[in-house]
Amino acid sequence: MLLVVFATMAMMVASIVMTALDRVASYANHLDEERSRETLVGAVQTFEHQLGATLLDYTAWDDAAANAYDHPDMAWMISNFGDMTFDSDLFDVAIVLDAKGRPQMAYSDGQPLEGRVTGYLTPALMGLFDTVQSGKSGLVPQALGFIRTQKGIGSAGVALIRPKSGEISQPRENYVYLAFIRHLSSSTVERLSEAYVLPGLVLVPPSTNKTSVTISAPSGEAIASLAWTPRAPGDQSREQVKPLIKAALVIVTIYALLLVVIGNAEMRRVRRDEANAVKLAQTDRLSGLLNRAGLNQLLEDTVRHGRDVGEDVVLLYLDLDGFKEINDAYGHATGDRLIRAVAAGLAVLVGEGAGLARIGGDEFGIVLTGQDAQARAYTLATSIIAFFDEPVLLGERTVVVGCSIGICVSEGGQVDGSELTRRADMAMYSSKDGGRGRWTLYDPRMDEERETRNQMEIDLRSAIARGEITVVYQPVVDAKTFSLVSVEALARWTRKGHGPVSPDVFIPIAEASGLIDQLGLCVLSQALRQLSHWPDLKLSVNVSPGQFRDPAFVDRVADLFEEANIEPGRVVLEMTETYFIQSPDRARLALERLKALGLRIALDDFGAGFSSVGYLRQFGFDRMKIDRSLVQSLDRGHRAVEMLQATVALARSLGIPVTAEGVETEQQAVILRLAGCDQLQGYLFGRPQTPREIGELMLRPMELRAKAAELAFAASRDGGVLV
């Protein structure tokens, strides 16, 4: 009796397990079919949109309008429309129509159609023509749709030939229209099959098969279908695990007969919970892929196996280009949908036999193993870059995102997982620095460059500690009298054994390493001590966003002023808008505390970044410095001058005085003076100089006054007109 009960239970368990397995397989097949369908629908839409974009380029064209209306030239039409149909991926049929729909020129595959044009002027195409000709197409005089011709099924479009301005100086009865057709040839369908990983994709008569996508004419009539061969991943997986399931059922039955079901069931429960916990901890919830912890574990396992059997392990480290902009523009919900879409696309490209993980944010990792892993990695990287060349359709929104890839190889598993990740990450950043949208193989020289940077950071830290950072001062003059009124303190570093290092090199290193606090205070301390020797001058000092992040920054500044016994009102701290954008509340609090000390605050590099009027009004700056790029553009003509005038007028309307930096020519100085800038700074008045040279300049005020007189004469000679 007990045996019958056990047998019955075993049969029930077997039935339940096999039913569940069938459902899982069916669901996996269904998911794969739906993903393939969505991909194919997007491919068809992209095919049609590409023809529309091509037609728009050819019809909204001043040359085309001139040869269609001003001096009709059919030879030009044939050369630029008809001949272009030969061996073209953009369109293979071009027809020029008059206002009554009569063909004036018709070419297919580079040859005139002559008497065969009726096979292309189908009712569907003429329906598109009527839509454009009647004005029902909307603001853009263009209509698109799929049609059937004597050549086959293709995407067609009709548009009005017009200048880019859209204004045609001809009556409507003289209008000329252009029709393009791009047929779904067998080679085109084959390319779609390869690009979108849809095996067996073919063009067939209209079908309602669930593994096909219907192509409809503008009238809604189904004219063809694109069908593909389903991959049935669920069935394949089911067949692979069936023997294991059957073996497990036999084991369960044996354990039941041995009356150890309870003990073994408890052990299986504990192990299952542990496995689920581990899987949950190693799974990214958004994409369903492995997370960073899962990737690390996978790398550890594959590297160990590769070392045992002598197989290579390759890691591809991917980072999306432009993801932050999409996230900021459309919101996190769209960003999440993009991550899921990218994960699905990568899963198709990677296929089975490889590991795929979302490391975090917009970064992904792919692990390949085997004797040919390197070659497969290079091919896969190229396919991924090509995949991101196509726009991604997210609901009703189409976005474009790129990808930068770093590749590192652990030959024979000799490089461990953590080092493999570090090298691949370094190679990925090299791809970004090299222009993005590319893949880069790790090179040991990348470590040498990083080591060089690290050594420079160590030397910079020592130089700050030993007081080897010097300060030079660039003159700032009054725009009217050209008398010296202020100086800007600038850091300089002569590296021992190497010579002078450009600020463009060591300042970013200081910011990235956290040395900017010490460097900034070092420069401010030296400048304040020097200012005590120049009682008639004022001082401006740059402040990095990194210094602002230090909660003790304001207190340290106050201590330096107390030690130097300098009145804070003589000093202007120059700050860029970067920190105000990132942390407006904290920036406002820091500014209030600095102003409470008596310091004045200037917004530096205005015109180089976002240049928001809101920041000028919100933070109440005491001075605005126009970026040198705006000054250098003055030589280009009236528009640059008008932009300068508007910028200065904006500042003056808010009661903010303006300093222009980067002044190099007398003409620039005249324009800036007439525009209303009250202070000027640049090589025209002096390069950054030592304290001794500044002292000598203060003893030669007549030189600057003479230059002021020359520029005043130049301004009066031009009638005070900005040119």
Number of C-alpha atoms within 10 A of each C-alpha: 6 8 10 9 10 15 15 12 14 18 14 12 15 17 12 12 15 16 12 12 20 15 14 16 20 17 16 17 19 17 15 18 21 14 16 23 20 13 17 23 17 17 19 18 12 16 18 19 16 16 22 23 12 14 26 21 11 21 24 20 16 16 16 21 24 16 16 21 17 13 9 13 13 14 12 14 20 21 11 14 26 25 20 20 23 16 12 13 12 19 25 22 29 31 26 26 21 16 16 14 15 13 19 14 21 25 24 24 17 20 14 18 19 11 8 13 17 12 12 23 19 14 11 19 26 16 17 24 29 18 19 22 24 11 13 14 17 11 8 14 23 26 25 26 23 27 29 21 18 12 13 14 21 25 25 28 29 32 29 28 29 26 17 15 9 16 9 17 12 10 7 10 9 14 20 24 27 25 28 30 28 26 23 20 15 12 9 13 17 17 14 20 18 12 15 18 16 22 16 15 23 19 21 13 13 18 17 11 11 13 17 25 22 21 25 17 21 16 11 9 12 16 17 23 21 24 25 21 13 18 15 17 17 21 17 12 14 18 12 11 12 13 11 11 16 14 12 13 17 14 12 18 19 15 16 19 14 9 11 12 15 11 11 14 14 11 12 12 12 12 12 12 12 12 12 12 12 13 15 15 15 21 20 19 12 13 19 15 22 25 25 20 17 23 25 18 15 19 25 16 14 24 27 20 17 21 19 11 12 16 22 24 32 31 27 28 31 26 25 21 19 15 20 15 12 17 15 11 11 12 12 13 10 18 21 16 16 22 21 16 17 20 20 16 18 19 17 16 17 21 10 9 10 13 21 25 28 26 22 12 13 19 19 25 25 24 21 23 26 17 15 13 20 21 11 16 23 17 11 17 26 14 16 23 17 15 19 18 14 15 15 19 19 14 8 5 9 9 15 14 19 20 26 27 31 27 29 27 23 21 19 20 25 17 18 17 23 12 12 25 23 14 24 27 24 23 26 28 20 22 23 20 10 13 9 20 20 20 26 24 19 21 15 10 9 14 13 11 11 12 12 12 15 14 12 18 18 12 14 23 18 13 18 17 13 9 11 16 19 18 21 21 23 22 24 26 22 19 23 19 16 23 21 23 17 23 24 22 23 20 22 18 18 15 15 10 6 7 9 11 14 12 13 8 11 19 20 13 18 20 16 12 14 14 19 22 19 15 24 20 17 20 21 26 18 19 26 23 16 15 20 14 11 15 10 12 16 18 24 23 23 19 18 20 20 18 20 20 15 12 11 10 16 16 12 13 16 15 12 18 18 12 11 16 12 16 14 21 13 18 25 21 21 21 22 20 21 13 16 17 13 11 13 16 10 14 18 15 11 18 19 13 13 20 15 11 17 15 19 20 22 25 22 21 21 22 18 14 11 11 15 12 12 8 16 21 12 10 17 17 22 18 21 25 23 24 18 19 14 20 22 16 15 21 13 10 11 12 12 17 22 15 15 23 18 13 21 23 17 14 20 15 10 14 13 19 19 24 24 27 22 19 20 17 14 16 17 23 26 25 22 26 22 18 20 19 26 18 24 27 26 20 14 16 22 17 13 19 18 13 18 10 13 20 13 10 17 18 10 12 13 13 15 19 16 13 17 21 15 14 21 19 14 15 19 12 10 12 9 16 12 20 17
